[in-house]
């Protein structure tokens, strides 16, 4: 039986990138999906762009109302969607060609609760492109806050069993959700299939938010673990200091190193839908 897949995009003032996101979804080679766009009352041309598409494609459902942040918008997407499987494709991101069909064909929701696919990191300004495969990334655990939510699919029963995203977290509610899932014995299926292009930018890459992010990572661990792990907490502090140094004193060296290890930047292949 064909599973209905809910694609959820959360956006606020995303006029520069939202059209890429929408086109990458609508041009998939798989038909049985619904597309939920949660807008946080944008005051730029985001709504105009979305409405141009929603008037032509009945699979698009637009909800535009104020929210308290990205995870509040995520939860609204859960409530408004009806699919068996949910995937988030934020307004800065866009799907690989064939991504939704790959999710449908590969994800086994009878045996697994979550599906962790692979993603790419993209920076158009510096023409940086790097693919990150799950087989080369440590698997999720209470001491691994590198969740990479844009590459994760959820069955609806995940939220029925453990609840929605905790909106008390500003940055790390996804890490908290994964930690709660692991504590409840939910199973994650891993795959190297590339699902989502993740643009650098926004809250996740702003150095001003690094301190908040690290504090929240520690809070998530303490909330979900029954023991104190000094090694993990120390590693978070060390990573914070390292991030500050790399992005200030050694920024040029970091950029040079990234260029040396990146994959080929092929504009036509990356933006396959244009």
Buried (B, 14 or more C-beta within 10 A) or exposed (E): EEBBBBBBBBBBBBBEBBBBBBBBBBEBEBEBBBBBBBBBEBEEBBBEBBEEBBEEEEBBBBBBEEBEBBBBBBBBBBEBBEBBBBBBBBBBBBBBBBBBBBBBEEBEBEEBBBBBBBBBBBBBEEEBBBBBBBEEBEEBEBBBBEBBBBBBBBBBEBBEBBEBBBBEBBBBBBBBBBBBBBBEEBEBBBBEBBBBBBBBBBEBBEEEBBEBBBBBBBBBBBBBBEEEBEEBBEBBEEBBEEBEEBEEEEEEEBBEEBEEEBEEBEEEEBBBBE
